[in-house]
Amino acid sequence: MSMRWTLPLLVALAACSTPEEPKAPAFTEVDPCTLLASGDAGQLNGSPTRTERACDFPFDSLTVRLTLLTAKYADESQKLLSDGGYGGVINDRPLTRKCVDTSGEVTCDAVVEVKEGQLIGLKVLQRNHDLNLVGQVTQGLAAKALERLPK
C-alpha cells in the first residue's frame, strides 16, 4: 500500500474510534480525604488532614478518622465483635461497629467492606453519653464514604 493511501486510512480509523471513558482510580489510589465533606456530620472546623491511607476530619462536635484498608473483612470485623461490637448492613455492604463511653466521650470504631479485601475503617470520637446516637452517626458517615468512592 502506498503512502498516499496509508495516511488517509489511519486518519479515518482514528476518527471512527470512540474515546475511552476515564477509568476510576484504583482503591489504593483513592484520596481518603475526598470521601467525607462538610455537612456530613456538622460543619468542618478546618481542613481534613491526610496521612498515608487515612484522613482526619475535624467536624463541629466530633472528629473522624477514615482509613482505607486492604485486609480481610472477617478479620477486622472479628476484632470489633470479640470486644462487644455488632454487625449490620449499610448500602448492601457488611458493617461492624463497636462504641464505648469513657467519661462522657464516646468512641465508635467501625469497618465496612467495599468489596473483598477492600475496607473503609472509621473511628468517630464525640463528647456524648449516647452510644446509640454516635453509632448511628458512624453508620451514616460510612454510607457517605461508600457513596463517594469511585465506582
C-alpha positions in Angstrom: 0.0 0.0 0.0 1.4 3.4 -0.9 1.9 6.2 1.5 -0.8 8.1 -0.4 -3.4 5.7 0.9 -1.9 4.9 4.3 -2.2 8.3 5.9 -5.9 8.9 5.0 -6.7 5.4 6.1 -5.1 6.0 9.5 -7.0 9.3 9.9 -10.3 7.7 9.0 -9.7 4.9 11.5 -8.8 7.3 14.3 -11.9 9.4 13.6 -14.1 6.3 13.9 -12.7 5.1 17.2 -14.7 6.0 20.3 -12.8 7.7 23.1 -12.3 5.6 26.2 -14.1 6.6 29.4 -11.6 7.7 32.0 -11.1 4.9 34.5 -12.0 5.3 38.1 -8.9 5.3 40.3 -7.9 2.0 41.9 -8.9 1.6 45.6 -5.3 2.0 46.6 -5.1 5.4 44.7 -8.3 6.9 46.3 -7.6 10.0 48.4 -9.4 9.2 51.7 -10.0 13.0 52.3 -12.4 13.0 49.3 -14.9 10.6 51.0 -16.4 12.9 53.6 -17.4 16.6 53.4 -18.6 19.5 55.4 -22.3 18.9 56.2 -21.9 15.1 56.6 -21.7 15.5 60.4 -21.9 19.2 61.0 -19.5 21.7 59.5 -15.8 21.2 59.2 -13.6 23.2 61.6 -10.5 23.4 59.4 -9.3 21.2 56.6 -9.1 17.4 56.7 -5.5 16.1 57.3 -4.2 13.2 55.3 -1.6 10.7 56.4 -0.9 7.8 54.1 -4.2 5.9 53.7 -6.1 7.8 56.4 -7.7 11.2 56.8 -8.7 13.1 60.0 -11.9 15.2 59.7 -12.5 17.9 62.4 -16.2 18.4 62.4 -18.0 20.8 64.8 -18.9 18.4 67.6 -16.9 15.3 66.6 -13.7 14.1 65.0 -13.5 11.3 62.4 -10.5 9.3 61.2 -11.3 7.5 58.0 -8.9 4.8 56.8 -8.8 2.8 53.6 -7.7 -0.7 54.4 -6.5 -3.6 52.4 -7.5 -6.5 54.6 -10.0 -9.3 55.2 -13.3 -8.1 56.4 -13.8 -11.2 58.6 -10.5 -10.5 60.4 -11.2 -6.8 61.0 -14.8 -7.4 61.9 -13.9 -10.1 64.4 -11.7 -7.7 66.3 -14.7 -5.5 67.0 -17.2 -8.3 67.5 -15.0 -10.1 70.1 -14.9 -6.8 72.1 -18.7 -6.4 72.2 -19.4 -4.9 68.8 -22.2 -6.0 66.5 -22.7 -6.4 62.8 -25.1 -4.8 60.4 -25.6 -3.9 56.7 -25.2 -0.5 55.1 -25.9 0.1 51.4 -25.9 -3.7 50.9 -22.4 -3.9 52.4 -21.5 -5.6 55.7 -20.5 -3.3 58.5 -19.4 -4.0 62.1 -19.2 -1.3 64.8 -18.3 -1.0 68.4 -18.9 2.0 70.6 -17.5 2.7 74.1 -18.3 5.5 76.5 -15.3 6.7 78.5 -16.1 9.6 80.9 -18.7 11.3 78.7 -16.7 10.7 75.5 -18.0 8.1 73.0 -15.6 6.4 70.6 -17.1 4.3 67.8 -14.9 2.1 65.7 -16.4 0.7 62.5 -15.4 -1.3 59.5 -17.4 -1.7 56.2 -16.5 -3.9 53.3 -16.3 -2.2 50.0 -15.5 -5.4 48.2 -13.4 -8.4 49.0 -10.1 -7.2 50.5 -11.1 -3.5 50.5 -12.4 -1.9 53.6 -13.3 1.5 55.0 -12.4 1.9 58.6 -13.9 4.7 60.8 -13.1 6.0 64.2 -15.6 8.6 65.5 -15.0 10.5 68.7 -17.7 12.7 70.2 -18.4 14.2 73.7 -21.7 12.5 74.4 -23.2 9.8 76.6 -25.4 8.2 74.0 -23.6 5.2 72.4 -26.5 4.5 70.0 -26.6 8.1 68.7 -22.9 8.2 68.0 -23.2 4.7 66.5 -25.9 5.9 64.1 -23.7 8.9 63.1 -20.9 6.5 62.4 -23.1 4.4 60.2 -24.2 7.5 58.3 -20.6 8.5 57.7 -19.8 5.0 56.5 -22.7 5.3 54.0 -21.5 8.7 52.8 -18.0 7.4 52.3 -19.3 4.4 50.3 -21.4 6.6 48.1 -18.4 8.8 47.2 -15.9 6.0 46.4 -15.2 6.0 42.7 -17.1 3.1 41.0 
